[in-house]
Amino acid sequence: IALIERVKAEGDTIGGIITCVVKGCPAGLGETEAHKLHADLGAAMLSINAVKGFEYGEGFAGVTQRGSEQNDIFMPSADGVLVTKTNHSGGIQGGISNGQDIYFRVAFKPVATLLQTQDTVDVNGQATTLTALGRHDPCVLPRAVPIVKSMTAMTIFDHFLQNKTAKM
């Protein structure tokens, strides 16, 4: 909050990252081809204004490891349910939920409208300056949290309904 307030006082804007965790999602949602769960979550998140990136599981950090370090090994839990020993994949393997927590991160860019004078061009392509007026958020993150939650819920529920319909 202090950083956002400081940036706002300077007439500037800032972006950031929202982490989302889905708990209690059943195993088996998604498909291995056209409707992979992570692809649909990514599409939903990338459709939100100001989103510039989507990463699930260990994402980019995981590419520096070997497969033997990244693989999530299945094993029986104390109550006989299959679980994974780790959750590097973020709860989704091969496009299908595996019953572990699904987690992902969504990157938001800084708001483009600054309350600072900026160089630009006019309709004739001539150099000029622009100073925006009015009320503008210095950061979209506080407003974006419920949007990320809602888009996630709709995507998970859509896959739940598809899964239920396919079994009928």
C-alpha positions in Angstrom: 0.0 0.0 0.0 2.8 2.4 0.9 4.5 1.7 -2.4 1.3 2.3 -4.4 0.7 5.6 -2.5 4.2 6.7 -3.1 4.0 5.9 -6.9 0.6 7.7 -7.0 2.1 10.8 -5.3 4.7 10.9 -8.1 1.9 10.8 -10.8 3.2 7.4 -11.9 1.7 3.9 -12.0 3.0 0.4 -11.1 2.1 -3.2 -12.0 2.4 -6.4 -10.0 1.5 -10.0 -9.7 -1.5 -11.8 -8.2 -1.1 -15.4 -7.0 -4.2 -17.5 -7.0 -4.6 -20.9 -5.2 -7.5 -23.2 -5.9 -8.0 -25.6 -3.0 -10.3 -28.7 -3.1 -10.5 -29.0 -6.8 -11.3 -32.6 -7.7 -8.9 -34.6 -9.8 -9.9 -35.3 -13.4 -11.0 -31.8 -14.6 -9.7 -30.8 -18.0 -8.7 -32.7 -21.2 -5.4 -33.8 -22.7 -6.0 -32.0 -26.0 -8.3 -29.1 -26.9 -9.5 -28.1 -23.5 -6.5 -28.4 -21.2 -7.4 -26.9 -17.8 -4.2 -24.8 -17.6 -4.8 -23.5 -21.1 -8.3 -22.5 -20.3 -7.2 -20.8 -17.0 -4.5 -19.0 -19.0 -6.9 -17.8 -21.6 -9.3 -16.6 -18.9 -6.6 -14.7 -17.1 -5.1 -13.3 -20.3 -8.5 -11.9 -21.3 -8.5 -9.6 -18.2 -7.5 -6.0 -19.1 -3.8 -5.2 -18.2 -2.7 -8.8 -17.9 0.6 -9.5 -19.6 1.5 -12.9 -18.3 0.3 -16.2 -16.8 2.4 -18.8 -15.1 1.1 -22.0 -13.4 3.0 -24.3 -11.1 6.7 -23.5 -10.9 6.4 -22.1 -14.4 9.6 -20.4 -15.7 11.6 -21.2 -12.6 11.0 -24.9 -13.2 12.7 -25.0 -16.6 16.1 -24.8 -15.0 15.7 -28.1 -13.3 15.9 -31.6 -14.6 12.8 -33.8 -15.1 13.9 -36.0 -12.2 13.7 -32.9 -10.0 10.4 -31.6 -11.5 8.3 -34.7 -11.8 5.4 -35.0 -9.3 5.5 -38.6 -8.2 2.1 -40.2 -7.4 1.8 -42.2 -4.2 -1.1 -43.4 -1.9 -2.0 -41.2 1.0 -2.7 -42.5 4.5 -6.4 -42.9 3.6 -5.6 -44.6 0.3 -6.2 -41.6 -2.0 -3.6 -41.0 -4.7 -1.7 -37.8 -4.2 1.6 -36.4 -5.5 4.6 -36.3 -3.3 5.3 -32.7 -4.6 3.3 -30.1 -6.5 5.8 -28.6 -9.0 3.1 -28.8 -11.7 0.7 -26.6 -9.8 -2.0 -29.2 -9.5 -2.4 -29.8 -13.3 -0.6 -32.5 -15.2 -1.2 -33.2 -18.9 -4.0 -30.6 -18.9 -5.9 -32.4 -16.2 -6.3 -31.5 -12.5 -4.6 -34.0 -10.2 -6.4 -33.2 -6.9 -3.6 -31.1 -5.5 -3.8 -27.3 -5.0 -3.9 -25.5 -8.3 -1.7 -22.5 -8.2 -0.8 -19.8 -10.7 0.4 -16.3 -11.0 -1.0 -13.5 -13.1 1.2 -10.5 -14.1 -0.5 -7.0 -14.5 1.2 -4.1 -16.3 1.3 -0.6 -15.0 -1.6 1.6 -15.9 -0.8 3.5 -19.1 -2.4 6.7 -18.1 0.1 8.7 -16.1 -0.5 12.0 -14.3 2.8 13.2 -15.6 3.6 15.0 -18.8 4.5 12.5 -21.6 5.9 12.9 -25.0 3.5 11.7 -27.8 2.4 12.7 -31.3 -0.8 14.4 -32.4 -3.2 13.2 -35.1 -0.9 14.6 -37.8 2.1 12.7 -36.4 3.7 15.9 -35.0 5.6 15.8 -31.7 3.6 17.1 -28.7 3.1 16.4 -25.0 0.1 15.1 -23.1 -0.9 15.5 -19.5 -3.8 13.3 -18.4 -6.4 14.7 -16.1 -8.9 13.1 -13.8 -8.9 10.2 -11.4 -6.8 7.2 -12.4 -5.7 4.2 -10.4 -1.9 4.0 -9.9 -2.2 0.2 -9.7 -4.9 -2.2 -10.9 -4.0 -5.0 -8.4 -6.5 -4.1 -5.6 -9.3 -4.1 -8.2 -8.1 -7.2 -10.0 -8.1 -9.7 -7.2 -11.9 -10.4 -7.3 -11.7 -10.5 -11.1 -9.0 -13.2 -11.0 -11.0 -15.1 -8.4 -14.2 -14.9 -10.5 -12.5 -15.9 -13.7 -10.9 -18.8 -12.0 -14.2 -19.9 -10.4 -16.0 -19.7 -13.8 -13.3 -21.7 -15.5 -13.1 -24.4 -12.9 -16.9 -24.7 -12.8 -17.1 -24.8 -16.6 -14.7 -27.8 -16.5 -16.6 -29.4 -13.7 -19.8 -29.2 -15.8 -18.1 -30.5 -18.9 -16.7 -33.4 -16.8 -20.1 -34.1 -15.3 -21.9 -34.0 -18.7 -19.3 -36.3 -20.3 -20.0 -38.9 -17.7 -23.8 -38.9 -18.3 
